[in-house]
């Protein structure tokens, strides 16, 4: 009977916010140039399915208003006793699934024209040509 209790104690329940957040934080720690210590990161929602979970994660600069927050959806899969963020199909756009603030500050994506207002007096950004 003690052996059964010991084995049951070793089995971690991964269907909780802390386990999902740890999986997201592990993933974010592998991203170069991302300063997670300067952000408040919270799990806004989770939907569990068998060995996967869809998580909506909210990112906001510390000491900022909620209006500056953005959300990104991640799909994580269970690997052993932890959650691991699954790569996006086809490499994916790094801003895919993001809602909230525009990381480009409303100025459009570099290399595109007509995608947002540039500061007064700023020269137009010509479209980038394809490599030949």
Backbone as a chain_set.jsonl record, in Angstrom:
{"seq": "XXXXXXXXXXXXXXXXXXXXXXXXXXXXXXXXXXXXXXXXXXXXXXXXXXXXXXXXXXXXXXXXXXXXXXXXXXXXXXXXXXXXXXXXXXXXXXXXXXXXXXXXXXXXXXXXXXXXXXXXXXXXXXXXXXXX", "coords": {"N": [[0.822, -1.193, 0.0], [1.946, 1.262, 0.761], [3.781, 1.591, -1.295], [2.101, 2.074, -3.47], [1.003, 4.551, -2.727], [3.33, 6.091, -2.729], [4.041, 6.005, -5.44], [1.809, 7.296, -6.521], [2.157, 9.825, -5.467], [4.362, 10.69, -6.879], [3.433, 11.116, -9.395], [2.785, 13.803, -11.31], [0.287, 16.284, -11.498], [-0.372, 17.828, -14.337], [-2.248, 19.537, -15.302], [-2.621, 22.373, -14.684], [-2.279, 25.892, -13.968], [0.298, 26.727, -13.11], [2.033, 24.71, -14.083], [1.663, 24.958, -16.853], [2.48, 27.617, -17.247], [5.168, 27.359, -16.531], [6.097, 25.791, -18.655], [5.782, 27.619, -20.779], [7.523, 29.64, -19.906], [9.957, 28.236, -19.936], [10.215, 27.89, -22.689], [10.343, 30.604, -23.528], [12.759, 31.32, -22.403], [14.589, 30.35, -24.167], [14.572, 32.043, -26.276], [16.386, 34.391, -28.014], [17.386, 37.698, -27.15], [15.142, 38.42, -25.728], [13.846, 39.884, -22.94], [12.61, 38.611, -20.334], [12.437, 39.267, -17.681], [11.655, 41.865, -17.559], [8.997, 41.909, -17.956], [5.528, 41.375, -17.131], [4.113, 38.305, -17.047], [1.373, 36.403, -17.715], [-0.964, 33.683, -17.534], [-3.747, 33.749, -19.374], [-5.846, 32.13, -20.245], [-6.672, 28.616, -20.535], [-6.992, 25.623, -22.38], [-7.426, 22.305, -22.093], [-6.556, 19.298, -23.774], [-6.357, 15.925, -24.111], [-3.099, 15.174, -24.522], [-2.294, 17.777, -24.919], [-2.339, 21.37, -24.58], [-3.976, 24.412, -25.102], [-2.91, 27.596, -24.668], [-3.485, 30.921, -23.705], [-1.483, 33.618, -23.456], [-0.601, 36.464, -21.645], [1.316, 39.349, -22.066], [2.932, 42.036, -20.566], [4.617, 45.121, -20.156], [6.439, 45.681, -17.173], [5.122, 47.768, -14.593], [3.249, 49.163, -16.204], [0.346, 50.219, -18.115], [-2.704, 48.343, -18.613], [-3.436, 48.647, -21.222], [-1.167, 48.486, -22.725], [-0.61, 45.845, -22.943], [-0.146, 42.659, -24.557], [-1.332, 39.686, -26.176], [-0.526, 36.279, -26.742], [-1.11, 33.236, -28.352], [-0.337, 29.936, -27.499], [0.397, 26.529, -28.245], [0.912, 23.762, -26.334], [2.567, 20.68, -25.673], [2.415, 17.63, -23.817], [5.309, 16.347, -22.491], [6.82, 13.876, -21.011], [7.071, 14.782, -17.719], [6.306, 17.451, -18.02], [5.225, 20.482, -19.719], [5.68, 21.425, -23.113], [6.307, 23.932, -25.473], [4.869, 23.788, -28.634], [6.251, 23.926, -31.931], [5.271, 26.351, -34.409], [3.271, 25.635, -37.246], [4.877, 25.423, -40.372], [6.968, 27.136, -39.733], [5.998, 29.664, -39.09], [4.771, 32.966, -38.325], [6.322, 35.208, -36.129], [4.624, 36.943, -34.82], [2.177, 35.823, -35.022], [-1.018, 35.037, -33.847], [-1.035, 37.019, -31.991], [-2.548, 39.542, -30.077], [-3.642, 42.834, -29.242], [-1.337, 45.368, -28.367], [0.589, 46.873, -31.009], [3.691, 45.692, -31.924], [5.331, 47.223, -33.459], [4.787, 49.783, -32.943], [2.689, 51.125, -34.297], [3.744, 51.908, -36.682], [3.906, 50.31, -38.852], [5.237, 47.489, -40.67], [8.721, 47.052, -41.106], [10.018, 47.801, -44.314], [7.662, 47.721, -45.678], [5.253, 49.65, -47.449], [2.775, 52.154, -46.88], [1.522, 51.045, -44.63], [0.96, 52.225, -42.251], [1.235, 55.228, -40.31], [4.035, 57.282, -40.754], [6.448, 59.173, -38.875], [6.23, 62.768, -39.056], [7.994, 64.191, -41.795], [9.608, 61.972, -42.171], [11.402, 59.926, -44.421], [9.963, 58.031, -47.156], [9.679, 54.505, -46.997], [11.158, 52.348, -49.146], [9.82, 49.526, -50.971], [11.156, 46.276, -50.305], [13.306, 44.533, -52.483], [13.119, 41.295, -54.009], [15.503, 38.668, -53.404], [17.702, 37.668, -55.986]], "CA": [[0.0, 0.0, 0.0], [2.843, 2.418, 0.777], [4.367, 1.735, -2.633], [1.081, 2.71, -4.321], [0.94, 5.954, -2.344], [4.562, 6.746, -3.175], [3.936, 6.185, -6.888], [0.787, 8.31, -6.785], [2.749, 11.117, -5.118], [5.351, 11.064, -7.898], [2.736, 11.488, -10.622], [2.444, 15.227, -11.244], [-0.871, 16.754, -12.241], [0.102, 18.914, -15.189], [-3.359, 20.35, -15.776], [-2.763, 23.545, -13.826], [-1.667, 27.104, -14.504], [1.734, 26.773, -12.818], [2.743, 23.807, -14.989], [1.605, 25.551, -18.198], [3.336, 28.809, -17.243], [6.561, 26.911, -16.527], [6.403, 25.394, -20.026], [5.934, 28.848, -21.575], [8.749, 30.317, -19.454], [11.08, 27.455, -20.463], [10.307, 28.24, -24.108], [10.793, 31.988, -23.668], [14.174, 31.416, -22.004], [15.417, 29.965, -25.315], [14.467, 33.091, -27.288], [17.428, 35.397, -27.876], [16.979, 39.094, -27.187], [13.897, 38.626, -25.009], [14.106, 40.142, -21.526], [11.381, 38.257, -19.639], [12.406, 39.873, -16.349], [11.069, 43.2, -17.663], [7.587, 41.747, -18.309], [4.577, 40.588, -16.354], [3.622, 37.258, -17.935], [0.305, 35.665, -17.053], [-1.761, 32.775, -18.349], [-5.101, 34.298, -19.383], [-6.789, 31.019, -20.368], [-6.093, 27.323, -20.93], [-7.928, 24.579, -22.793], [-6.689, 21.05, -22.084], [-7.002, 18.207, -24.627], [-5.448, 14.773, -24.015], [-1.701, 15.511, -24.219], [-2.009, 19.137, -25.372], [-3.067, 22.478, -23.971], [-3.916, 25.702, -25.78], [-2.791, 28.621, -23.633], [-3.424, 32.321, -24.104], [-0.528, 34.218, -22.536], [-0.603, 37.927, -21.697], [2.606, 39.979, -21.799], [2.829, 43.483, -20.346], [5.801, 45.678, -19.5], [6.228, 45.955, -15.749], [4.764, 49.154, -14.281], [2.576, 49.79, -17.348], [-1.105, 50.067, -18.115], [-3.207, 47.154, -19.302], [-3.56, 48.975, -22.638], [0.085, 48.149, -23.395], [-0.453, 44.396, -22.929], [-0.443, 41.899, -25.766], [-1.534, 38.275, -25.891], [-0.074, 35.331, -27.753], [-1.601, 31.879, -28.124], [0.632, 28.853, -27.645], [-0.037, 25.158, -28.039], [1.961, 23.018, -25.657], [2.289, 19.254, -25.575], [2.987, 16.986, -22.647], [6.496, 15.526, -22.732], [7.241, 13.419, -19.692], [6.366, 15.429, -16.61], [6.255, 18.895, -18.226], [4.645, 20.995, -20.956], [6.666, 21.979, -24.045], [5.661, 24.695, -26.545], [4.999, 23.181, -29.963], [6.572, 24.91, -32.982], [4.16, 26.708, -35.286], [3.327, 24.989, -38.553], [5.507, 26.2, -41.427], [7.875, 28.145, -39.201], [5.108, 30.624, -38.457], [5.083, 34.367, -38.081], [6.506, 35.369, -34.689], [3.536, 37.725, -34.253], [0.934, 35.108, -35.245], [-1.763, 34.779, -32.626], [-0.875, 38.145, -31.076], [-3.556, 40.587, -30.071], [-3.243, 43.92, -28.347], [-0.451, 46.398, -28.894], [1.414, 46.621, -32.182], [5.085, 45.784, -31.5], [6.025, 48.194, -34.301], [4.374, 51.117, -32.517], [1.783, 51.76, -35.244], [4.486, 52.438, -37.827], [3.964, 49.326, -39.917], [6.349, 46.561, -40.685], [9.809, 47.58, -41.926], [10.064, 47.32, -45.693], [6.354, 47.838, -46.308], [4.78, 51.023, -47.572], [1.334, 52.296, -46.726], [0.993, 50.208, -43.562], [0.893, 52.988, -41.007], [1.759, 56.58, -40.445], [5.417, 57.541, -40.354], [6.561, 60.488, -38.263], [6.342, 63.853, -40.035], [9.326, 64.422, -42.343], [10.344, 60.715, -42.36], [11.358, 59.513, -45.831], [9.231, 56.808, -47.419], [10.494, 53.278, -46.98], [10.877, 51.648, -50.397], [9.637, 48.092, -50.81], [12.396, 45.502, -50.469], [13.267, 43.663, -53.651], [13.396, 39.88, -53.734], [16.845, 38.258, -53.832], [17.646, 36.976, -57.289]], "C": [[0.868, 1.259, 0.0], [3.464, 2.658, -0.591], [3.385, 2.42, -3.58], [0.975, 4.196, -4.004], [2.166, 6.721, -2.815], [4.517, 6.995, -4.68], [2.91, 7.254, -7.236], [1.329, 9.699, -6.477], [3.739, 11.596, -6.147], [4.692, 11.511, -9.196], [2.25, 12.931, -10.49], [1.183, 15.504, -12.047], [-0.435, 17.974, -13.03], [-1.019, 19.825, -15.658], [-3.624, 21.492, -14.806], [-1.951, 24.703, -14.409], [-0.158, 27.147, -14.278], [2.534, 25.904, -13.786], [2.782, 24.381, -16.407], [2.529, 26.766, -18.267], [4.803, 28.409, -17.256], [6.988, 26.468, -17.926], [6.626, 26.593, -20.931], [7.237, 29.551, -21.197], [9.997, 29.567, -19.941], [11.309, 27.792, -21.935], [10.872, 29.65, -24.291], [12.265, 32.148, -23.304], [15.109, 31.02, -23.14], [15.426, 31.035, -26.4], [15.505, 34.166, -27.039], [16.831, 36.799, -27.945], [15.674, 39.392, -26.462], [14.194, 38.746, -23.524], [12.833, 39.874, -20.736], [11.301, 38.885, -18.247], [11.799, 41.278, -16.374], [9.564, 43.147, -17.95], [6.809, 41.03, -17.216], [3.971, 39.589, -17.331], [2.588, 36.451, -17.162], [-0.407, 34.757, -18.051], [-3.207, 33.263, -18.254], [-6.15, 33.192, -19.483], [-6.048, 29.768, -20.82], [-7.228, 26.393, -21.34], [-7.118, 23.297, -22.927], [-7.376, 20.031, -22.988], [-5.974, 17.096, -24.511], [-4.048, 15.201, -23.576], [-1.311, 16.901, -24.699], [-2.813, 20.137, -24.555], [-2.878, 23.708, -24.846], [-3.923, 26.757, -24.687], [-2.75, 29.991, -24.276], [-2.602, 33.024, -23.037], [-0.526, 35.728, -22.747], [0.759, 38.444, -21.265], [2.377, 41.47, -21.623], [4.129, 43.961, -19.719], [5.485, 45.939, -18.028], [5.966, 47.439, -15.564], [4.136, 49.867, -15.483], [1.077, 49.579, -17.227], [-1.494, 48.802, -18.872], [-3.324, 47.397, -20.804], [-2.294, 48.615, -23.412], [0.321, 46.645, -23.453], [-0.729, 43.806, -24.306], [-0.611, 40.442, -25.367], [-1.05, 37.436, -27.06], [-0.607, 33.961, -27.362], [-0.487, 30.88, -28.397], [-0.097, 27.528, -27.522], [1.151, 24.422, -27.445], [1.568, 21.545, -25.653], [3.022, 18.664, -24.382], [4.154, 16.111, -23.083], [7.029, 15.13, -21.364], [6.405, 14.085, -18.62], [6.331, 16.947, -16.75], [5.584, 19.218, -19.555], [5.747, 21.636, -21.791], [5.902, 22.686, -25.16], [5.943, 24.015, -27.874], [5.374, 24.261, -30.973], [5.339, 25.164, -33.843], [4.367, 26.033, -36.635], [3.967, 25.92, -39.572], [6.454, 27.275, -40.928], [7.133, 29.271, -38.527], [5.668, 32.022, -38.298], [5.257, 34.556, -36.58], [5.407, 36.194, -34.028], [2.189, 37.041, -34.45], [0.262, 34.83, -33.906], [-1.693, 35.92, -31.633], [-2.06, 39.084, -31.205], [-3.082, 41.666, -29.121], [-2.333, 44.88, -29.069], [0.343, 45.944, -30.102], [2.872, 46.756, -31.769], [5.881, 46.784, -32.315], [5.556, 49.615, -34.013], [3.487, 51.851, -33.499], [2.474, 52.286, -36.477], [4.602, 51.429, -38.95], [5.188, 48.449, -39.801], [7.461, 47.121, -41.552], [9.788, 46.968, -43.325], [8.725, 47.383, -46.41], [5.982, 49.304, -46.405], [3.284, 51.04, -47.375], [0.745, 51.469, -45.599], [0.943, 50.94, -42.238], [1.538, 54.333, -41.215], [3.203, 56.641, -39.965], [5.464, 58.908, -39.698], [6.695, 61.566, -39.336], [7.793, 64.043, -40.481], [10.131, 63.15, -42.565], [10.276, 60.323, -43.827], [10.566, 58.22, -45.984], [10.183, 55.619, -47.426], [10.173, 52.529, -48.255], [10.666, 50.163, -50.139], [10.964, 47.358, -51.052], [12.255, 44.617, -51.683], [13.625, 42.257, -53.238], [14.802, 39.547, -54.162], [16.749, 37.454, -55.117], [18.649, 35.876, -57.369]], "O": [[0.551, 2.224, -0.695], [3.65, 3.805, -0.998], [3.785, 3.249, -4.397], [0.868, 5.016, -4.917], [2.057, 7.867, -3.249], [4.907, 8.065, -5.147], [3.127, 8.039, -8.159], [0.985, 10.657, -7.169], [3.945, 12.802, -6.281], [5.311, 12.201, -10.006], [1.402, 13.234, -9.651], [1.034, 15.004, -13.163], [-0.16, 19.029, -12.458], [-0.754, 20.804, -16.356], [-4.688, 21.578, -14.192], [-1.057, 24.506, -15.233], [0.586, 27.56, -15.167], [3.595, 26.314, -14.256], [3.807, 24.302, -17.084], [3.274, 26.927, -19.233], [5.608, 29.056, -17.926], [8.115, 26.737, -18.342], [7.542, 26.596, -21.754], [7.973, 30.007, -22.073], [10.986, 30.196, -20.317], [12.446, 27.959, -22.375], [11.77, 29.865, -25.106], [12.944, 33.021, -23.844], [16.302, 31.32, -23.087], [16.207, 30.946, -27.347], [15.514, 34.788, -25.977], [15.892, 37.052, -28.7], [15.15, 40.501, -26.567], [14.731, 37.82, -22.917], [12.055, 40.795, -20.488], [10.209, 39.02, -17.694], [11.465, 41.824, -15.322], [8.928, 44.179, -18.161], [7.345, 40.201, -16.482], [3.379, 39.985, -18.334], [2.875, 35.891, -16.104], [-0.443, 35.032, -19.251], [-3.82, 33.199, -17.189], [-7.219, 33.294, -18.882], [-4.965, 29.835, -21.401], [-8.291, 26.382, -20.721], [-6.227, 23.207, -23.772], [-8.601, 19.904, -22.984], [-4.8, 17.329, -24.799], [-3.83, 15.546, -22.414], [-0.125, 17.183, -24.871], [-3.82, 19.801, -23.931], [-1.766, 24.013, -25.278], [-4.844, 26.804, -23.871], [-2.061, 30.198, -25.274], [-2.969, 33.031, -21.862], [-0.459, 36.21, -23.878], [1.292, 38.036, -20.233], [1.704, 42.099, -22.439], [4.685, 43.29, -18.849], [4.382, 46.368, -17.691], [6.516, 48.27, -16.287], [4.446, 51.027, -15.753], [0.603, 48.855, -16.351], [-0.717, 48.266, -19.662], [-3.314, 46.443, -21.582], [-2.344, 48.456, -24.631], [1.353, 46.209, -23.962], [-1.456, 44.387, -25.112], [-0.091, 40.012, -24.337], [-1.154, 37.838, -28.219], [-0.562, 33.573, -26.194], [0.215, 30.972, -29.404], [-1.081, 27.411, -26.792], [2.255, 24.456, -27.987], [0.385, 21.207, -25.632], [4.092, 19.127, -23.99], [4.003, 15.241, -23.941], [7.612, 15.945, -20.649], [5.18, 13.967, -18.61], [6.325, 17.664, -15.749], [5.399, 18.345, -20.403], [6.635, 22.303, -21.26], [4.966, 22.126, -25.729], [7.088, 23.706, -28.204], [4.88, 25.385, -30.89], [4.476, 24.297, -33.985], [5.495, 25.88, -37.103], [3.623, 27.101, -39.622], [6.715, 28.24, -41.646], [7.581, 29.785, -37.501], [6.874, 32.224, -38.157], [4.407, 34.101, -35.814], [5.263, 36.157, -32.806], [1.157, 37.606, -34.088], [0.921, 34.431, -32.946], [-2.237, 35.809, -30.535], [-2.517, 39.382, -32.308], [-2.211, 41.425, -28.286], [-2.533, 45.174, -30.247], [0.722, 44.777, -30.21], [3.273, 47.823, -31.305], [6.984, 47.163, -31.923], [5.886, 50.543, -34.751], [3.514, 53.081, -33.545], [1.873, 53.032, -37.25], [5.33, 51.667, -39.914], [6.05, 48.649, -38.946], [7.183, 47.624, -42.641], [9.567, 45.768, -43.489], [8.651, 47.13, -47.612], [6.351, 50.106, -45.547], [2.6, 50.06, -47.668], [-0.459, 51.21, -45.617], [0.887, 50.297, -41.189], [2.287, 54.548, -42.168], [3.544, 56.117, -38.905], [4.585, 59.732, -39.949], [7.222, 61.297, -40.416], [8.707, 64.055, -39.656], [11.238, 63.223, -43.099], [9.202, 60.378, -44.426], [10.503, 57.41, -45.059], [11.346, 55.735, -47.815], [9.032, 52.106, -48.445], [11.247, 49.597, -49.213], [11.775, 47.764, -51.884], [11.204, 44.013, -51.896], [14.335, 42.039, -52.256], [15.277, 40.069, -55.171], [15.826, 36.661, -55.304], [18.738, 35.194, -58.391]]}, "num_chains": 1, "name": "protein.A"}
